[in-house]
Amino acid sequence: MRVVLAEDLFLLRDGLVRLLQAHGFEIVAAVESGPELAAALAELDPDVAVVDVRLPPTHSDEGLQCALDARRKRPGLPVLVLSQHVEQLYARELLADGSGGVGYLLKDRVFDAEQFVDAVRRVAAGGTAMDPQVIQQLLARRSGDDRPLARLTPREREVLELMAQGRSNAAIAGKLVVTERAIAKHTANIFGKLGLEVSDDDNRRVLAVLAYLDHGR
């Protein structure tokens, strides 16, 4: 699996390179700036991009802008974002097209190597890997009584957040200690209340729900 990695801090970048290589990934480029990332994504056609939001030269949003531009040129390019903070605008834009694997992890909440490697693999395979704090902030934006989200029960909101993390119905059932049949019922209720068609594709349905919640569709 071919990876383009963008991180401006040398020690962190080197550590991520070594970690991914140890788990069988091929690092085709490990860069530290926005221009280098843009060139790597355009020239190397990676299986997944792992990018920091803020990169030189301005340390603003170069990483995300490069990733979003690459996805416009290559729809569905898997992108896993690493950030120090929840950047709601960037997370919304990344999710908005509803195609390809996407992830958004907070650096200080990645607690072990397996968690990170699993997230990279999941995104590369077209899935999602969203930190719960990112999901909570996105959902909170639509929590008013006049929003569709307000129609959901507390349990349905909990199921929706777990879905958005990329969990399957079986994994959600295990987490909440209920049956898969119960989760399937909650899922049907969620999509019915949000006016969305139920899909067997977990990743697409999660992206669709998040985009719906964010843009009010």
QUIPE-V915558 format. One line per field, one symbol per residue. burial: b if it has 9 or more other ideal C-beta (glycine too) atoms within 8 Angstrom, else e. Layout:
burial->???
This chain:
burial->bbbbbbbbeeebbbebbebbbeeebebbbbbbbbebbbebbeebebebbbbbbbbbeeeebbbbbbbbbbbeeeebbbbbbbbeebbbebbbbbbbeeebbbbbbbbeebeeeebbbbbbbbbbebbbbbbebbbbbbbebbeeeebbbbebeeebbbbbbbbbbbbebebbbeebeeeeebbbebbbbbbebbebeeeeebbbbbbbbbbbbbeee
